[in-house]
Amino acid sequence: MANYLGSDHPEDAVQEMYLKLCEINEVEGSLNRFEYHGQVNTMYIFKILQSKVIDAFRQKKREVYDEQQFNPVEPIQECEYAFEDLMSCVKSTIDEMGDYDQMLLELYFVYGFSMREIESRTGIPLHSIFNRLQVSKNIIKQKTKDKYYEYCEQKISTEEVARLGGCSRDSNEGDWD
């Protein structure tokens, strides 16, 4: 099966599949999940093996990318740090809000409930939900505005470095004339 899936190293993929089955056995205490009417569920085994082959392919693809000449590590890391800083600011702003606002934000943004679903589940009037979400979003925007602009600047500079093939505008000032 691993050869059929196009694995470069089918033995490794099969070994990874067995390790996954051992992990399932440890967690669940049995391997009943891959039995179907007293026979081995080959589709379940095939799916585990397929995911292991795909994981190996993705890992190989990452390694090839890292070995390439173009690798703007510093700007990408700076952009990631700016994003983490922005998300940290958003989280601390939400933590400062009341429980009511936090609950509405979580139901709306995390769980993806519509305002009407929130109304039917909580009994809170629709206009109240709408108003509190608007106020909460405006508070978040105001308190995180500076961090958002910093993140946007880092993102733009990272995209520019990527577009130029790893060279920044400052390192090639003569080329821009």
C-alpha positions in Angstrom: 0.0 0.0 0.0 2.8 2.4 0.8 4.4 1.8 -2.6 1.0 2.5 -4.2 0.7 5.8 -2.3 4.1 6.9 -3.8 6.2 6.7 -0.7 10.0 7.1 -1.1 10.6 5.0 1.9 7.6 2.5 2.3 9.2 0.7 5.2 9.3 3.9 7.2 5.7 4.7 6.4 4.6 1.2 7.5 6.6 1.6 10.7 5.0 5.0 11.4 1.6 3.4 10.8 2.3 0.7 13.4 3.5 3.3 15.9 0.2 5.2 15.4 -1.7 2.0 16.0 0.3 1.4 19.2 -0.6 5.0 20.3 -4.3 4.4 19.6 -4.1 1.1 21.6 -2.5 3.0 24.6 -5.1 5.7 24.6 -8.2 3.6 24.0 -7.0 0.3 25.6 -8.0 -1.7 22.5 -7.8 -1.8 18.8 -11.6 -2.2 18.2 -11.6 0.9 16.0 -10.0 -0.9 13.1 -12.2 -4.0 13.2 -15.3 -4.2 11.1 -17.7 -7.3 11.5 -14.8 -9.3 12.9 -12.4 -8.5 10.1 -9.7 -5.9 9.8 -11.0 -2.6 8.5 -8.5 -2.2 5.6 -9.8 1.3 4.8 -8.9 2.5 8.3 -5.4 1.1 8.0 -5.1 2.6 4.5 -6.1 6.1 5.8 -3.5 5.9 8.6 -0.8 4.8 6.1 -1.9 7.5 3.7 -1.6 10.2 6.3 1.9 9.0 7.3 3.0 9.1 3.6 1.6 12.6 3.2 3.3 13.8 6.4 6.6 12.4 5.1 6.1 14.2 1.8 5.4 17.5 3.5 8.4 17.1 5.7 10.6 16.5 2.7 9.1 19.5 0.9 9.9 21.7 4.0 13.5 20.4 4.0 13.9 21.2 0.3 12.6 24.7 0.9 15.0 25.3 3.8 17.9 24.2 1.6 17.1 26.7 -1.2 19.1 29.8 -1.7 16.2 32.1 -1.1 15.5 32.0 2.6 14.5 35.3 4.1 14.5 34.1 7.7 15.0 37.3 9.6 12.1 39.3 8.1 9.7 36.4 8.3 10.6 35.9 12.0 10.2 39.6 12.7 6.7 39.5 11.0 5.8 36.5 13.2 7.0 38.3 16.3 4.9 41.3 15.3 1.9 39.1 14.8 2.4 37.3 18.2 2.7 40.7 19.8 -0.5 41.9 18.2 -2.4 38.7 19.3 -1.0 39.1 22.8 -2.4 42.7 22.9 -5.8 41.5 21.6 -5.9 38.8 24.3 -5.0 41.1 27.1 -7.6 43.6 25.9 -10.3 40.9 25.9 -9.1 39.7 29.3 -9.8 43.2 30.6 -13.4 43.1 29.4 -16.3 41.9 31.5 -17.5 38.3 31.5 -20.6 39.2 29.5 -18.6 40.7 26.7 -16.0 37.9 26.8 -18.8 35.3 26.5 -20.4 37.1 23.5 -17.0 37.4 21.7 -16.3 33.7 22.3 -19.7 32.6 21.1 -19.5 34.8 18.0 -15.8 34.6 17.0 -14.5 31.3 18.4 -17.6 29.1 18.1 -18.9 30.9 15.0 -22.5 31.2 16.2 -24.6 33.8 14.4 -26.2 36.6 16.5 -29.6 34.9 16.1 -28.2 31.6 17.4 -26.7 33.4 20.4 -30.1 35.0 21.0 -31.8 31.6 21.0 -29.2 29.9 23.1 -28.8 32.6 25.8 -32.1 34.5 25.7 -30.2 37.8 25.3 -32.0 40.2 23.0 -30.6 40.5 19.5 -30.1 44.3 19.7 -28.1 43.9 23.0 -25.9 41.2 21.4 -25.3 43.5 18.3 -24.5 46.5 20.4 -22.1 44.7 22.8 -20.2 43.1 20.0 -19.9 46.4 18.2 -18.6 48.1 21.4 -16.2 45.2 22.1 -14.8 45.3 18.6 -14.3 49.0 18.8 -12.5 48.7 22.1 -10.2 46.0 20.7 -9.5 48.2 17.6 -8.6 51.3 19.7 -6.4 49.4 22.1 -4.5 47.4 19.5 -4.3 50.0 16.7 -0.6 50.7 17.2 0.4 47.0 17.3 -1.8 46.4 14.2 0.1 49.1 12.3 3.4 47.6 13.4 2.4 44.2 12.2 1.2 45.6 8.8 4.6 47.4 8.3 6.5 44.1 9.1 4.2 42.2 6.7 4.7 44.6 3.9 8.5 44.7 4.4 8.5 40.8 4.5 6.6 40.6 1.2 8.9 43.1 -0.4 12.0 41.1 0.7 10.4 38.0 -0.7 9.6 39.7 -4.0 13.1 41.0 -4.3 14.6 37.5 -3.8 15.9 38.0 -0.3 17.4 41.4 -0.8 16.1 44.4 1.1 15.9 47.9 -0.2 18.5 49.1 2.2 21.2 46.6 1.1 20.9 47.6 -2.6 20.3 51.4 -2.4 22.3 51.9 -5.6 20.0 49.6 -7.6 16.9 51.7 -6.9 18.0 54.9 -8.7 
